Amino acid sequence: MSAVIMDGKALAEKVKAQIREKASKLRRQPGLAVILVGDNPASQVYVRNKERDCAQCGIMCYDYHLPQDASQEDVLDLVEKMNNYGAVDGILVQLPLPEQIDERVVLEAIAPDKDVDAFHPENVGRIMQGQAYYKPCTPAGVMEILHEYGIDPGGKHCVVVGRSNIVGKPMAMLLLHENATVTICHSRTPDLKAQCLQADILVSAVGKTGLITADMVKPGAVVIDVAMNRNEAGKLCGDVDFAAVSQVASYITPVPGGVGPMTRAMLMENTYKAAKCRIPK
Ligand code: L34
């Protein structure tokens, strides 16, 4: 049997159309500041996509590009300016940052009410407590995909592979809040295969092509691939051996066209929410 392929791209289009509709009812356009530091080619592609999403949603995009050798002061100054800029509702500092810049310091400088990535400790704390105003974009996108396909994590065993602050940890929290039993695996987990075989819902967010093979997936499991890797041929791929695993799983997300577009749609949703809070009725 072959798994249902969960179409994150189509769902993202639907979500963005809804945001456009909601945003058009506000008294001014929502504004998103996107700060890119340096010339990482992948980041440039991602930022361009975000600009396109903004245009589609009726969100004003304020683009800032700082050079590769920008200092931490330069970045902090710009963040501070955006914190105080009335037309900007949300601020996104594209990661990764060049090595001379301390990511933590920069993320903590973003005003929590403009932190549409939900990376600030204040927002992370709210996520832990199940009180998030902004949900982190990638995990929130995964939850939307599950809901769209009628998959309820409640009572299921979810295995999250990867423990990053951006995906793995918050992903586990959102699943937990929907009553899943959650296991988080990482590079020091002794028997990854045995853990993965327990999963009713398997989420991989590691960044290692071919990590999840068909023998690691329980027949009928739901498989979500969050990774964004390039294989030897330079082709975009995830952690999951898609061809083989889709013969075992019941549902699976592709890369590209799965979680990525939904991550971006959730950024638009958070920007709308930020604007709604800040714009008088
Ligand atoms: N601050 N930095 C901040 N927030 C984020 O949430 C991100 N990330 C990661 C990189 N740095 C960040 C993203 O948005 C990765 N990421 C991301 C999101 C979406 C897509 C890729 C990366 C995406 O849309 N992927 C498309 C293919 C794009 C392509 O052709 O390269 C897809 O269909 O999966």
py3Dmol code that shows the C-alpha trace and the ligand (Angstrom):
import py3Dmol

protein = """\
ATOM      1  CA  MET A   1       0.000   0.000   0.000  1.00  0.00           C
ATOM      2  CA  SER A   2       1.138   3.506  -0.734  1.00  0.00           C
ATOM      3  CA  ALA A   3       0.825   6.387   1.719  1.00  0.00           C
ATOM      4  CA  VAL A   4      -1.316   9.472   1.239  1.00  0.00           C
ATOM      5  CA  ILE A   5       1.015  12.335   0.369  1.00  0.00           C
ATOM      6  CA  MET A   6       0.166  15.332   2.532  1.00  0.00           C
ATOM      7  CA  ASP A   7       0.178  18.403   0.338  1.00  0.00           C
ATOM      8  CA  GLY A   8       1.635  21.209   2.423  1.00  0.00           C
ATOM      9  CA  LYS A   9       1.906  23.462  -0.574  1.00  0.00           C
ATOM     10  CA  ALA A  10      -1.814  23.349  -1.358  1.00  0.00           C
ATOM     11  CA  LEU A  11      -2.713  23.827   2.299  1.00  0.00           C
ATOM     12  CA  ALA A  12      -0.343  26.804   2.520  1.00  0.00           C
ATOM     13  CA  GLU A  13      -2.068  28.428  -0.457  1.00  0.00           C
ATOM     14  CA  LYS A  14      -5.419  28.000   1.271  1.00  0.00           C
ATOM     15  CA  VAL A  15      -4.131  29.429   4.549  1.00  0.00           C
ATOM     16  CA  LYS A  16      -2.510  32.401   2.799  1.00  0.00           C
ATOM     17  CA  ALA A  17      -5.750  33.222   0.967  1.00  0.00           C
ATOM     18  CA  GLN A  18      -7.520  33.280   4.340  1.00  0.00           C
ATOM     19  CA  ILE A  19      -4.852  35.570   5.785  1.00  0.00           C
ATOM     20  CA  ARG A  20      -5.167  37.923   2.820  1.00  0.00           C
ATOM     21  CA  GLU A  21      -8.899  38.137   3.450  1.00  0.00           C
ATOM     22  CA  LYS A  22      -8.482  38.784   7.196  1.00  0.00           C
ATOM     23  CA  ALA A  23      -5.625  41.249   6.681  1.00  0.00           C
ATOM     24  CA  SER A  24      -7.647  43.293   4.197  1.00  0.00           C
ATOM     25  CA  LYS A  25     -10.106  44.097   6.984  1.00  0.00           C
ATOM     26  CA  LEU A  26      -7.475  45.776   9.164  1.00  0.00           C
ATOM     27  CA  ARG A  27      -7.145  49.561   9.054  1.00  0.00           C
ATOM     28  CA  ARG A  28      -3.638  49.317   7.690  1.00  0.00           C
ATOM     29  CA  GLN A  29      -1.464  46.648   6.134  1.00  0.00           C
ATOM     30  CA  PRO A  30       0.405  44.378   8.537  1.00  0.00           C
ATOM     31  CA  GLY A  31       4.183  44.879   8.327  1.00  0.00           C
ATOM     32  CA  LEU A  32       6.966  42.314   8.571  1.00  0.00           C
ATOM     33  CA  ALA A  33      10.647  43.235   8.834  1.00  0.00           C
ATOM     34  CA  VAL A  34      12.911  40.548   7.402  1.00  0.00           C
ATOM     35  CA  ILE A  35      16.562  40.905   8.362  1.00  0.00           C
ATOM     36  CA  LEU A  36      19.126  38.936   6.407  1.00  0.00           C
ATOM     37  CA  VAL A  37      22.766  39.108   7.424  1.00  0.00           C
ATOM     38  CA  GLY A  38      25.371  37.881   4.977  1.00  0.00           C
ATOM     39  CA  ASP A  39      25.162  35.907   1.787  1.00  0.00           C
ATOM     40  CA  ASN A  40      24.193  32.354   2.652  1.00  0.00           C
ATOM     41  CA  PRO A  41      22.618  31.206  -0.638  1.00  0.00           C
ATOM     42  CA  ALA A  42      19.913  29.061   1.008  1.00  0.00           C
ATOM     43  CA  SER A  43      18.905  31.964   3.260  1.00  0.00           C
ATOM     44  CA  GLN A  44      18.623  34.216   0.232  1.00  0.00           C
ATOM     45  CA  VAL A  45      16.190  31.792  -1.405  1.00  0.00           C
ATOM     46  CA  TYR A  46      14.155  31.423   1.790  1.00  0.00           C
ATOM     47  CA  VAL A  47      13.963  35.171   2.322  1.00  0.00           C
ATOM     48  CA  ARG A  48      12.845  35.708  -1.254  1.00  0.00           C
ATOM     49  CA  ASN A  49      10.056  33.183  -0.711  1.00  0.00           C
ATOM     50  CA  LYS A  50       8.965  34.998   2.425  1.00  0.00           C
ATOM     51  CA  GLU A  51       8.792  38.267   0.501  1.00  0.00           C
ATOM     52  CA  ARG A  52       6.594  36.576  -2.073  1.00  0.00           C
ATOM     53  CA  ASP A  53       4.332  35.200   0.670  1.00  0.00           C
ATOM     54  CA  CYS A  54       3.957  38.690   2.133  1.00  0.00           C
ATOM     55  CA  ALA A  55       2.877  40.076  -1.236  1.00  0.00           C
ATOM     56  CA  GLN A  56       0.349  37.265  -1.561  1.00  0.00           C
ATOM     57  CA  CYS A  57      -1.107  37.956   1.883  1.00  0.00           C
ATOM     58  CA  GLY A  58      -1.272  41.734   1.607  1.00  0.00           C
ATOM     59  CA  ILE A  59       1.509  42.123   4.150  1.00  0.00           C
ATOM     60  CA  MET A  60       4.069  44.901   3.765  1.00  0.00           C
ATOM     61  CA  CYS A  61       7.581  43.444   3.757  1.00  0.00           C
ATOM     62  CA  TYR A  62      10.460  45.602   5.006  1.00  0.00           C
ATOM     63  CA  ASP A  63      13.678  44.041   3.797  1.00  0.00           C
ATOM     64  CA  TYR A  64      17.034  44.655   5.379  1.00  0.00           C
ATOM     65  CA  HIS A  65      20.209  43.097   4.101  1.00  0.00           C
ATOM     66  CA  LEU A  66      23.357  43.536   6.172  1.00  0.00           C
ATOM     67  CA  PRO A  67      26.790  42.465   4.887  1.00  0.00           C
ATOM     68  CA  GLN A  68      28.494  39.201   5.877  1.00  0.00           C
ATOM     69  CA  ASP A  69      30.927  41.126   8.108  1.00  0.00           C
ATOM     70  CA  ALA A  70      28.253  43.136   9.940  1.00  0.00           C
ATOM     71  CA  SER A  71      28.948  43.438  13.653  1.00  0.00           C
ATOM     72  CA  GLN A  72      26.648  42.361  16.431  1.00  0.00           C
ATOM     73  CA  GLU A  73      26.121  46.055  17.192  1.00  0.00           C
ATOM     74  CA  ASP A  74      24.914  46.629  13.622  1.00  0.00           C
ATOM     75  CA  VAL A  75      22.342  43.868  13.926  1.00  0.00           C
ATOM     76  CA  LEU A  76      21.222  44.945  17.397  1.00  0.00           C
ATOM     77  CA  ASP A  77      20.836  48.550  16.229  1.00  0.00           C
ATOM     78  CA  LEU A  78      18.608  47.460  13.378  1.00  0.00           C
ATOM     79  CA  VAL A  79      16.530  45.207  15.619  1.00  0.00           C
ATOM     80  CA  GLU A  80      16.074  48.079  18.057  1.00  0.00           C
ATOM     81  CA  LYS A  81      14.974  50.344  15.219  1.00  0.00           C
ATOM     82  CA  MET A  82      12.401  47.761  14.127  1.00  0.00           C
ATOM     83  CA  ASN A  83      11.198  47.313  17.720  1.00  0.00           C
ATOM     84  CA  ASN A  84      10.354  51.019  17.713  1.00  0.00           C
ATOM     85  CA  TYR A  85       9.055  51.286  14.163  1.00  0.00           C
ATOM     86  CA  GLY A  86       5.281  51.624  14.236  1.00  0.00           C
ATOM     87  CA  ALA A  87       4.574  50.173  10.788  1.00  0.00           C
ATOM     88  CA  VAL A  88       6.429  46.961  11.635  1.00  0.00           C
ATOM     89  CA  ASP A  89       4.358  44.381  13.495  1.00  0.00           C
ATOM     90  CA  GLY A  90       6.675  41.399  13.187  1.00  0.00           C
ATOM     91  CA  ILE A  91      10.447  40.978  13.049  1.00  0.00           C
ATOM     92  CA  LEU A  92      12.251  38.018  11.562  1.00  0.00           C
ATOM     93  CA  VAL A  93      16.027  37.663  11.741  1.00  0.00           C
ATOM     94  CA  GLN A  94      16.908  34.934   9.295  1.00  0.00           C
ATOM     95  CA  LEU A  95      19.071  32.165  10.784  1.00  0.00           C
ATOM     96  CA  PRO A  96      21.844  31.107  10.711  1.00  0.00           C
ATOM     97  CA  LEU A  97      23.748  34.315  11.475  1.00  0.00           C
ATOM     98  CA  PRO A  98      27.456  34.794  10.623  1.00  0.00           C
ATOM     99  CA  GLU A  99      29.698  33.403  13.347  1.00  0.00           C
ATOM    100  CA  GLN A 100      30.811  36.758  14.798  1.00  0.00           C
ATOM    101  CA  ILE A 101      27.237  37.347  15.911  1.00  0.00           C
ATOM    102  CA  ASP A 102      25.743  35.765  19.009  1.00  0.00           C
ATOM    103  CA  GLU A 103      22.378  34.434  17.899  1.00  0.00           C
ATOM    104  CA  ARG A 104      21.009  34.286  21.426  1.00  0.00           C
ATOM    105  CA  VAL A 105      21.708  37.952  22.111  1.00  0.00           C
ATOM    106  CA  VAL A 106      20.014  38.979  18.869  1.00  0.00           C
ATOM    107  CA  LEU A 107      16.914  36.833  19.363  1.00  0.00           C
ATOM    108  CA  GLU A 108      16.515  38.135  22.907  1.00  0.00           C
ATOM    109  CA  ALA A 109      16.683  41.712  21.640  1.00  0.00           C
ATOM    110  CA  ILE A 110      13.528  41.303  19.549  1.00  0.00           C
ATOM    111  CA  ALA A 111      10.494  42.730  21.344  1.00  0.00           C
ATOM    112  CA  PRO A 112       8.453  39.669  22.419  1.00  0.00           C
ATOM    113  CA  ASP A 113       5.257  41.129  20.924  1.00  0.00           C
ATOM    114  CA  LYS A 114       6.971  41.400  17.519  1.00  0.00           C
ATOM    115  CA  ASP A 115       8.657  38.003  17.789  1.00  0.00           C
ATOM    116  CA  VAL A 116       6.727  36.229  15.025  1.00  0.00           C
ATOM    117  CA  ASP A 117       9.216  33.312  15.037  1.00  0.00           C
ATOM    118  CA  ALA A 118       8.458  32.721  18.740  1.00  0.00           C
ATOM    119  CA  PHE A 119      12.156  32.274  19.515  1.00  0.00           C
ATOM    120  CA  HIS A 120      12.354  34.783  22.393  1.00  0.00           C
ATOM    121  CA  PRO A 121      12.599  33.073  25.824  1.00  0.00           C
ATOM    122  CA  GLU A 122       9.393  34.790  26.913  1.00  0.00           C
ATOM    123  CA  ASN A 123       7.490  33.225  24.033  1.00  0.00           C
ATOM    124  CA  VAL A 124       9.289  29.891  24.449  1.00  0.00           C
ATOM    125  CA  GLY A 125       8.170  29.910  28.093  1.00  0.00           C
ATOM    126  CA  ARG A 126       4.579  30.471  27.030  1.00  0.00           C
ATOM    127  CA  ILE A 127       4.835  27.593  24.590  1.00  0.00           C
ATOM    128  CA  MET A 128       6.022  25.335  27.428  1.00  0.00           C
ATOM    129  CA  GLN A 129       3.010  26.376  29.482  1.00  0.00           C
ATOM    130  CA  GLY A 130       0.572  25.879  26.628  1.00  0.00           C
ATOM    131  CA  GLN A 131      -0.166  29.625  26.561  1.00  0.00           C
ATOM    132  CA  ALA A 132       1.515  30.575  23.313  1.00  0.00           C
ATOM    133  CA  TYR A 133       0.271  33.639  21.500  1.00  0.00           C
ATOM    134  CA  TYR A 134       2.741  33.024  18.679  1.00  0.00           C
ATOM    135  CA  LYS A 135       3.313  29.397  17.876  1.00  0.00           C
ATOM    136  CA  PRO A 136       6.713  28.598  16.365  1.00  0.00           C
ATOM    137  CA  CYS A 137       6.233  28.433  12.605  1.00  0.00           C
ATOM    138  CA  THR A 138       7.572  25.004  11.712  1.00  0.00           C
ATOM    139  CA  PRO A 139       5.917  23.026  14.531  1.00  0.00           C
ATOM    140  CA  ALA A 140       2.693  25.004  14.048  1.00  0.00           C
ATOM    141  CA  GLY A 141       2.784  24.156  10.349  1.00  0.00           C
ATOM    142  CA  VAL A 142       3.132  20.474  11.186  1.00  0.00           C
ATOM    143  CA  MET A 143       0.111  20.646  13.511  1.00  0.00           C
ATOM    144  CA  GLU A 144      -1.953  22.324  10.778  1.00  0.00           C
ATOM    145  CA  ILE A 145      -1.034  19.574   8.331  1.00  0.00           C
ATOM    146  CA  LEU A 146      -2.060  16.878  10.832  1.00  0.00           C
ATOM    147  CA  HIS A 147      -5.387  18.640  11.490  1.00  0.00           C
ATOM    148  CA  GLU A 148      -6.054  19.095   7.781  1.00  0.00           C
ATOM    149  CA  TYR A 149      -5.755  15.356   7.239  1.00  0.00           C
ATOM    150  CA  GLY A 150      -7.887  14.503  10.267  1.00  0.00           C
ATOM    151  CA  ILE A 151      -4.986  13.108  12.283  1.00  0.00           C
ATOM    152  CA  ASP A 152      -5.444  13.639  16.017  1.00  0.00           C
ATOM    153  CA  PRO A 153      -2.226  13.206  18.037  1.00  0.00           C
ATOM    154  CA  GLY A 154      -4.312  12.545  21.170  1.00  0.00           C
ATOM    155  CA  GLY A 155      -3.370   9.202  22.730  1.00  0.00           C
ATOM    156  CA  LYS A 156      -0.820   8.501  20.014  1.00  0.00           C
ATOM    157  CA  HIS A 157       2.841   7.830  20.506  1.00  0.00           C
ATOM    158  CA  CYS A 158       4.785  10.558  18.726  1.00  0.00           C
ATOM    159  CA  VAL A 159       8.509  10.287  18.218  1.00  0.00           C
ATOM    160  CA  VAL A 160      10.347  13.512  17.402  1.00  0.00           C
ATOM    161  CA  VAL A 161      13.859  13.014  16.047  1.00  0.00           C
ATOM    162  CA  GLY A 162      15.933  16.139  16.680  1.00  0.00           C
ATOM    163  CA  ARG A 163      16.060  18.407  19.726  1.00  0.00           C
ATOM    164  CA  SER A 164      16.714  21.860  18.295  1.00  0.00           C
ATOM    165  CA  ASN A 165      15.222  24.926  19.933  1.00  0.00           C
ATOM    166  CA  ILE A 166      13.646  25.864  16.614  1.00  0.00           C
ATOM    167  CA  VAL A 167      11.910  22.611  15.762  1.00  0.00           C
ATOM    168  CA  GLY A 168      12.427  19.497  17.913  1.00  0.00           C
ATOM    169  CA  LYS A 169      11.714  20.895  21.367  1.00  0.00           C
ATOM    170  CA  PRO A 170       8.722  23.113  20.503  1.00  0.00           C
ATOM    171  CA  MET A 171       7.353  20.349  18.235  1.00  0.00           C
ATOM    172  CA  ALA A 172       7.312  17.979  21.185  1.00  0.00           C
ATOM    173  CA  MET A 173       5.448  20.585  23.261  1.00  0.00           C
ATOM    174  CA  LEU A 174       2.716  21.219  20.688  1.00  0.00           C
ATOM    175  CA  LEU A 175       2.143  17.469  20.325  1.00  0.00           C
ATOM    176  CA  LEU A 176       2.088  17.064  24.105  1.00  0.00           C
ATOM    177  CA  HIS A 177      -0.513  19.829  24.409  1.00  0.00           C
ATOM    178  CA  GLU A 178      -2.691  17.817  22.064  1.00  0.00           C
ATOM    179  CA  ASN A 179      -2.401  14.820  24.373  1.00  0.00           C
ATOM    180  CA  ALA A 180       0.226  12.783  22.577  1.00  0.00           C
ATOM    181  CA  THR A 181       2.795  10.683  24.403  1.00  0.00           C
ATOM    182  CA  VAL A 182       6.050  12.118  23.142  1.00  0.00           C
ATOM    183  CA  THR A 183       9.565  10.737  22.850  1.00  0.00           C
ATOM    184  CA  ILE A 184      12.384  13.060  21.783  1.00  0.00           C
ATOM    185  CA  CYS A 185      15.360  11.348  20.143  1.00  0.00           C
ATOM    186  CA  HIS A 186      18.721  12.846  19.213  1.00  0.00           C
ATOM    187  CA  SER A 187      22.281  12.035  18.204  1.00  0.00           C
ATOM    188  CA  ARG A 188      22.992  10.284  21.519  1.00  0.00           C
ATOM    189  CA  THR A 189      19.915   8.066  21.486  1.00  0.00           C
ATOM    190  CA  PRO A 190      21.313   4.502  21.544  1.00  0.00           C
ATOM    191  CA  ASP A 191      18.809   2.621  19.382  1.00  0.00           C
ATOM    192  CA  LEU A 192      17.091   5.133  17.135  1.00  0.00           C
ATOM    193  CA  LYS A 193      15.442   2.428  15.058  1.00  0.00           C
ATOM    194  CA  ALA A 194      13.776   0.819  18.075  1.00  0.00           C
ATOM    195  CA  GLN A 195      12.450   4.212  19.197  1.00  0.00           C
ATOM    196  CA  CYS A 196      11.151   5.125  15.749  1.00  0.00           C
ATOM    197  CA  LEU A 197       9.371   1.793  15.404  1.00  0.00           C
ATOM    198  CA  GLN A 198       7.241   2.806  18.410  1.00  0.00           C
ATOM    199  CA  ALA A 199       5.905   5.852  16.597  1.00  0.00           C
ATOM    200  CA  ASP A 200       2.321   6.276  15.449  1.00  0.00           C
ATOM    201  CA  ILE A 201       3.478   9.721  14.315  1.00  0.00           C
ATOM    202  CA  LEU A 202       7.137  10.120  13.426  1.00  0.00           C
ATOM    203  CA  VAL A 203       8.584  13.616  12.985  1.00  0.00           C
ATOM    204  CA  SER A 204      12.135  13.922  11.711  1.00  0.00           C
ATOM    205  CA  ALA A 205      13.968  17.219  12.063  1.00  0.00           C
ATOM    206  CA  VAL A 206      17.646  16.382  11.937  1.00  0.00           C
ATOM    207  CA  GLY A 207      19.065  17.461   8.593  1.00  0.00           C
ATOM    208  CA  LYS A 208      20.601  14.135   7.518  1.00  0.00           C
ATOM    209  CA  THR A 209      19.643  12.735   4.138  1.00  0.00           C
ATOM    210  CA  GLY A 210      18.504   9.111   4.286  1.00  0.00           C
ATOM    211  CA  LEU A 211      18.317   9.009   8.110  1.00  0.00           C
ATOM    212  CA  ILE A 212      14.837   7.497   8.249  1.00  0.00           C
ATOM    213  CA  THR A 213      14.637   4.244   6.302  1.00  0.00           C
ATOM    214  CA  ALA A 214      11.608   2.021   5.736  1.00  0.00           C
ATOM    215  CA  ASP A 215      12.679  -0.533   8.387  1.00  0.00           C
ATOM    216  CA  MET A 216      12.429   2.222  11.047  1.00  0.00           C
ATOM    217  CA  VAL A 217       8.770   2.926  10.367  1.00  0.00           C
ATOM    218  CA  LYS A 218       5.842   1.047  11.860  1.00  0.00           C
ATOM    219  CA  PRO A 219       3.379  -0.020   9.141  1.00  0.00           C
ATOM    220  CA  GLY A 220       0.581   2.552   8.971  1.00  0.00           C
ATOM    221  CA  ALA A 221       2.499   5.293  10.801  1.00  0.00           C
ATOM    222  CA  VAL A 222       2.233   8.978   9.886  1.00  0.00           C
ATOM    223  CA  VAL A 223       5.621  10.342   8.803  1.00  0.00           C
ATOM    224  CA  ILE A 224       6.468  14.052   8.835  1.00  0.00           C
ATOM    225  CA  ASP A 225       9.718  15.202   7.299  1.00  0.00           C
ATOM    226  CA  VAL A 226      10.822  18.623   8.512  1.00  0.00           C
ATOM    227  CA  ALA A 227      14.370  18.594   7.148  1.00  0.00           C
ATOM    228  CA  MET A 228      15.593  20.687   4.247  1.00  0.00           C
ATOM    229  CA  ASN A 229      18.739  18.978   2.899  1.00  0.00           C
ATOM    230  CA  ARG A 230      20.437  18.794  -0.445  1.00  0.00           C
ATOM    231  CA  ASN A 231      21.566  15.414  -1.748  1.00  0.00           C
ATOM    232  CA  GLU A 232      24.719  14.732  -3.813  1.00  0.00           C
ATOM    233  CA  ALA A 233      22.872  15.829  -6.944  1.00  0.00           C
ATOM    234  CA  GLY A 234      22.042  19.150  -5.278  1.00  0.00           C
ATOM    235  CA  LYS A 235      18.384  18.243  -5.133  1.00  0.00           C
ATOM    236  CA  LEU A 236      16.282  19.334  -2.162  1.00  0.00           C
ATOM    237  CA  CYS A 237      15.362  16.403   0.087  1.00  0.00           C
ATOM    238  CA  GLY A 238      14.455  15.599   3.668  1.00  0.00           C
ATOM    239  CA  ASP A 239      15.624  13.061   6.257  1.00  0.00           C
ATOM    240  CA  VAL A 240      13.211  10.400   5.097  1.00  0.00           C
ATOM    241  CA  ASP A 241      13.819   7.867   2.327  1.00  0.00           C
ATOM    242  CA  PHE A 242      10.583   8.980   0.702  1.00  0.00           C
ATOM    243  CA  ALA A 243      10.209   6.293  -1.984  1.00  0.00           C
ATOM    244  CA  ALA A 244      10.633   3.367   0.414  1.00  0.00           C
ATOM    245  CA  VAL A 245       8.911   4.862   3.471  1.00  0.00           C
ATOM    246  CA  SER A 246       5.826   5.855   1.497  1.00  0.00           C
ATOM    247  CA  GLN A 247       5.273   2.112   0.922  1.00  0.00           C
ATOM    248  CA  VAL A 248       5.063   1.538   4.704  1.00  0.00           C
ATOM    249  CA  ALA A 249       3.488   4.722   6.115  1.00  0.00           C
ATOM    250  CA  SER A 250      -0.189   5.667   5.929  1.00  0.00           C
ATOM    251  CA  TYR A 251       0.516   9.400   5.474  1.00  0.00           C
ATOM    252  CA  ILE A 252       3.738  11.159   4.553  1.00  0.00           C
ATOM    253  CA  THR A 253       4.923  14.708   3.813  1.00  0.00           C
ATOM    254  CA  PRO A 254       7.120  15.302   0.774  1.00  0.00           C
ATOM    255  CA  VAL A 255      10.199  17.547   0.543  1.00  0.00           C
ATOM    256  CA  PRO A 256       9.754  19.966  -1.102  1.00  0.00           C
ATOM    257  CA  GLY A 257       6.043  20.736  -0.909  1.00  0.00           C
ATOM    258  CA  GLY A 258       5.367  19.518   2.635  1.00  0.00           C
ATOM    259  CA  VAL A 259       6.284  21.287   5.852  1.00  0.00           C
ATOM    260  CA  GLY A 260       8.349  24.104   4.229  1.00  0.00           C
ATOM    261  CA  PRO A 261       5.472  25.991   2.631  1.00  0.00           C
ATOM    262  CA  MET A 262       3.408  25.605   5.818  1.00  0.00           C
ATOM    263  CA  THR A 263       6.251  27.052   7.909  1.00  0.00           C
ATOM    264  CA  ARG A 264       6.037  30.148   5.749  1.00  0.00           C
ATOM    265  CA  ALA A 265       2.250  30.275   5.942  1.00  0.00           C
ATOM    266  CA  MET A 266       2.468  30.195   9.744  1.00  0.00           C
ATOM    267  CA  LEU A 267       4.894  33.123   9.636  1.00  0.00           C
ATOM    268  CA  MET A 268       2.237  35.044   7.719  1.00  0.00           C
ATOM    269  CA  GLU A 269      -0.391  34.001  10.273  1.00  0.00           C
ATOM    270  CA  ASN A 270       1.788  35.197  13.156  1.00  0.00           C
ATOM    271  CA  THR A 271       2.421  38.503  11.386  1.00  0.00           C
ATOM    272  CA  TYR A 272      -1.313  38.964  10.922  1.00  0.00           C
ATOM    273  CA  LYS A 273      -1.866  38.188  14.610  1.00  0.00           C
ATOM    274  CA  ALA A 274       0.829  40.683  15.587  1.00  0.00           C
ATOM    275  CA  ALA A 275      -0.809  43.371  13.471  1.00  0.00           C
ATOM    276  CA  LYS A 276      -4.275  42.620  14.771  1.00  0.00           C
ATOM    277  CA  CYS A 277      -3.032  43.211  18.301  1.00  0.00           C
ATOM    278  CA  ARG A 278      -1.349  46.484  17.444  1.00  0.00           C
ATOM    279  CA  ILE A 279      -3.834  48.125  15.063  1.00  0.00           C
ATOM    280  CA  PRO A 280      -6.777  49.903  16.688  1.00  0.00           C
ATOM    281  CA  LYS A 281     -10.166  48.583  15.491  1.00  0.00           C
TER     282      LYS A 281
END
"""
ligand_1 = """\
34
L34
N 14.455 33.179 11.848
N 15.289 31.578 10.423
C 14.252 32.078 11.100
N 13.029 31.511 11.074
C 12.805 30.413 10.331
O 11.608 29.833 10.367
C 13.862 29.878 9.576
N 13.713 28.776 8.747
C 14.860 27.881 8.554
C 16.056 28.737 8.180
N 16.158 29.924 9.004
C 15.110 30.482 9.656
C 12.841 28.645 7.730
O 11.851 29.344 7.584
C 14.408 26.992 7.412
N 13.180 27.598 6.929
C 12.506 27.213 5.762
C 11.144 27.418 5.595
C 10.492 27.070 4.430
C 11.190 26.510 3.400
C 12.526 26.280 3.537
C 13.184 26.626 4.712
C 10.468 26.190 2.135
O 9.561 26.868 1.773
N 10.870 25.143 1.405
C 10.262 24.793 0.146
C 11.314 24.710 -0.936
C 12.160 25.929 -1.065
C 13.264 25.779 -2.084
O 12.956 25.520 -3.247
O 14.450 25.896 -1.710
C 9.535 23.466 0.276
O 8.677 23.173 -0.561
O 9.845 22.716 1.208
"""
view = py3Dmol.view(width=600, height=400)
view.addModel(protein, "pdb")
view.setStyle({"model": 0}, {"cartoon": {"style": "trace"}})
view.addModel(ligand_1, "xyz")
view.setStyle({"model": 1}, {"stick": {}})
view.zoomTo()
view.show()
